[in-house]
Amino acid sequence: MDVRRKRRTLLVGLAATALLATGTGVAAADGTPSPAATPAGDGAKALCKRAPKIDRRIDRALKRLNAGADRRGSIARLQKRVDDAKTAGQSEVATYLQDRLTFRKSLVPTLQKRQSDLADVRTWCRDDKAGAS
């Protein structure tokens, strides 16, 4: 059974390689992009439509990050886990969790920046009638 699996994997890999080689080789030799690769527009209409949903996601993430130690995914809870690992003498675990904590703390200003950028986009969408032009 192991031989069958290896053979099937090999054949699937060869077939995928052949498809990729024929598809990209023609496009690269032609020099012109395929119609599917060229953008139809700048996506402003779709962005205006999705802005409220994106805003809710950012709000939810910021609320979770800034919540107390009893909330999963919060900075406070991860800080408590780091402190507990240090108290227990688990330096490797503490280092790993500290790296995660550093990353999680860096998410807050990034999300706040996205939130302010999205507010500008919403204003533009309202003024431009939802990206109609």
GICOR-V983539 format. One record per residue. RES is the residue in one small letter. SS is DSSP state (helix for helix, strand for strand, loop for the rest). OMEGA is omega in degrees with one decimal (NA if undefined). D_CENTER is the distance of its C-alpha to the mean C-alpha in Angstrom with 1 decimal. Layout:
# GICOR-V983539
res = <RES/RES>
ss = <SS/SS>
omega = <OMEGA/OMEGA>
d_center = <D_CENTER/D_CENTER>
This chain:
# GICOR-V983539
res = <m/d/v/r/r/k/r/r/t/l/l/v/g/l/a/a/t/a/l/l/a/t/g/t/g/v/a/a/a/d/g/t/p/s/p/a/a/t/p/a/g/d/g/a/k/a/l/c/k/r/a/p/k/i/d/r/r/i/d/r/a/l/k/r/l/n/a/g/a/d/r/r/g/s/i/a/r/l/q/k/r/v/d/d/a/k/t/a/g/q/s/e/v/a/t/y/l/q/d/r/l/t/f/r/k/s/l/v/p/t/l/q/k/r/q/s/d/l/a/d/v/r/t/w/c/r/d/d/k/a/g/a/s>
ss = <loop/helix/helix/helix/helix/helix/helix/helix/helix/helix/helix/helix/helix/helix/helix/helix/helix/helix/helix/helix/helix/helix/helix/helix/helix/helix/helix/helix/helix/helix/loop/loop/loop/loop/helix/helix/helix/loop/loop/loop/loop/loop/loop/helix/helix/helix/helix/helix/helix/helix/helix/helix/helix/helix/helix/helix/helix/helix/helix/helix/helix/helix/helix/helix/helix/loop/loop/loop/loop/loop/loop/loop/loop/loop/helix/helix/helix/helix/helix/helix/helix/helix/helix/helix/helix/helix/helix/loop/loop/loop/helix/helix/helix/helix/helix/helix/helix/helix/helix/helix/helix/helix/helix/helix/helix/helix/helix/helix/helix/helix/helix/helix/helix/helix/helix/helix/helix/helix/helix/helix/helix/helix/helix/helix/helix/helix/helix/loop/loop/loop/loop/loop/loop>
omega = <179.8/179.2/178.7/-179.1/178.9/-179.9/179.9/177.8/178.7/-179.0/178.0/178.4/178.2/179.1/179.2/178.6/179.5/178.7/179.4/-177.8/-179.4/-178.5/-177.4/179.9/179.6/-178.6/-179.9/-179.3/-178.0/178.4/177.3/179.8/178.3/-178.1/-179.3/-176.7/-179.1/-178.4/-180.0/-179.3/-178.7/176.7/-176.7/-178.3/179.3/179.0/177.7/179.5/-176.1/-174.6/179.4/179.8/178.2/179.8/178.2/179.6/179.8/178.2/-179.9/-179.5/179.0/178.5/179.4/-178.5/-176.3/-178.5/-179.0/-175.9/179.5/-176.9/176.7/178.2/-178.6/177.4/-178.6/-179.9/178.9/176.5/178.0/178.1/177.3/179.8/178.7/179.6/178.0/179.1/-179.7/178.8/-179.9/-172.6/180.0/178.8/179.9/178.8/178.5/-179.0/178.2/176.6/176.2/179.3/177.9/178.2/-177.9/177.2/179.7/178.7/-174.9/179.2/177.9/179.4/177.7/176.7/177.9/179.5/179.0/176.0/180.0/175.8/176.2/178.6/178.7/177.4/179.0/-179.9/179.4/-180.0/-177.7/-179.5/175.3/175.8/-176.3/-176.3/NA>
d_center = <38.8/36.8/38.3/37.2/33.6/33.7/35.5/33.1/30.1/32.0/32.8/29.3/28.1/31.0/30.5/26.8/28.0/30.7/28.5/26.2/29.2/31.0/28.1/26.9/30.4/31.8/29.1/29.4/33.2/33.3/31.4/30.3/26.9/26.9/26.7/23.4/21.8/23.0/21.1/23.2/22.4/20.1/18.3/19.8/21.3/18.1/16.3/19.4/19.4/15.9/16.3/17.9/15.3/12.5/15.2/15.8/12.3/12.4/16.0/15.4/12.9/15.5/18.3/17.1/16.6/20.0/21.8/24.7/25.1/25.6/22.1/19.6/16.5/18.6/19.4/23.0/22.7/21.1/23.7/26.4/25.2/25.4/28.9/30.0/29.1/31.0/33.9/34.1/34.3/31.1/30.1/27.7/25.8/26.0/24.6/21.6/21.0/21.7/19.0/16.5/18.2/18.0/14.2/14.1/16.7/14.9/12.1/15.0/16.1/12.8/12.3/16.0/15.8/13.2/15.6/18.5/17.1/16.5/20.1/21.3/19.7/21.3/24.5/24.4/23.8/26.7/28.9/28.1/28.5/24.9/24.5/27.8/29.0>
